[in-house]
């Protein structure tokens, strides 16, 4: 198709038709892929839930992480060692102390 002779309005219409066609084809491709996955899972005797359940979502349900560090001045302040350091950890390190002094 030679688009060089089309007007701006015709190009915009064509662009909109292409968007709609792409959306429809993506939907069809997704449905086809889903059917193929179900067929493969069924042929080997595995449910799709078993396949999906062993993914990242199952790992995300491991629960909270135990704290590894405790503030010696206030035992109620604990830190797991993940994420941003609490201010009391920063103060401890800025004072020249080693973090191993905070380990539980």
C-alpha positions in Angstrom: 0.0 0.0 0.0 1.4 3.4 -1.0 0.6 5.9 1.7 2.5 8.8 0.2 -0.5 10.0 -1.8 -2.9 9.9 1.2 -4.1 13.1 2.9 -3.5 13.8 6.6 -7.1 12.9 7.4 -6.8 9.6 5.4 -3.6 8.8 7.2 -5.3 9.4 10.6 -8.2 7.2 9.6 -5.7 4.5 8.5 -3.8 4.9 11.8 -7.0 4.4 13.8 -8.0 1.3 11.7 -4.5 -0.2 12.3 -4.8 0.4 16.1 -8.2 -1.3 16.1 -6.9 -4.2 14.0 -3.9 -4.6 16.3 -6.1 -4.7 19.4 -8.3 -7.3 17.8 -5.4 -9.5 16.7 -3.7 -9.2 20.1 -6.9 -10.4 21.7 -7.2 -13.3 19.3 -3.5 -14.2 19.8 -4.0 -14.2 23.6 -7.1 -16.4 23.3 -5.2 -18.9 21.1 -2.3 -19.0 23.4 -4.6 -19.6 26.4 -6.3 -22.5 24.6 -2.9 -24.0 23.7 -1.7 -23.8 27.3 -4.9 -25.4 28.5 -4.5 -28.2 26.0 -0.8 -28.8 26.8 -1.6 -28.9 30.6 -4.5 -31.2 30.1 -2.4 -33.6 27.9 0.2 -34.0 30.6 -2.4 -34.2 33.4 -1.5 -30.9 35.1 -4.1 -28.3 36.0 -3.4 -24.7 35.0 -3.7 -23.7 38.6 -0.8 -26.0 39.5 1.3 -24.2 36.8 0.3 -20.7 37.9 0.5 -21.5 41.6 4.2 -22.4 41.4 5.1 -19.0 40.1 6.2 -15.8 41.7 2.9 -15.3 43.5 3.6 -18.4 45.6 7.0 -17.1 46.6 5.5 -13.8 47.7 3.5 -15.5 50.4 6.5 -16.4 52.5 5.6 -14.1 55.4 7.5 -11.4 57.3 11.2 -11.4 57.6 12.7 -11.8 61.1 14.6 -8.8 62.5 18.4 -9.1 62.5 19.4 -6.0 64.3 18.2 -4.3 67.6 18.9 -0.9 69.0 20.9 -1.4 72.2 19.4 1.8 73.6 15.8 0.8 72.9 15.1 -2.9 72.4 11.7 -2.2 70.9 13.5 -0.8 67.8 14.4 -3.6 65.4 15.5 -3.8 61.8 15.4 -6.7 59.3 18.5 -5.5 57.4 16.3 -4.8 54.3 15.3 -1.5 52.9 16.4 1.9 54.2 18.4 1.9 57.4 16.5 3.4 60.3 18.0 6.6 61.8 19.2 4.7 64.9 21.3 2.4 62.6 22.7 5.4 60.8 23.6 7.1 64.1 25.3 4.0 65.3 27.4 3.7 62.1 28.2 7.4 62.1 29.5 7.1 65.6 32.2 4.7 64.2 30.6 1.5 65.4 30.3 -1.7 63.4 26.9 -3.0 62.4 27.8 -6.4 63.9 27.3 -4.7 67.3 23.6 -4.5 66.6 23.1 -8.1 65.6 20.6 -10.1 67.6 
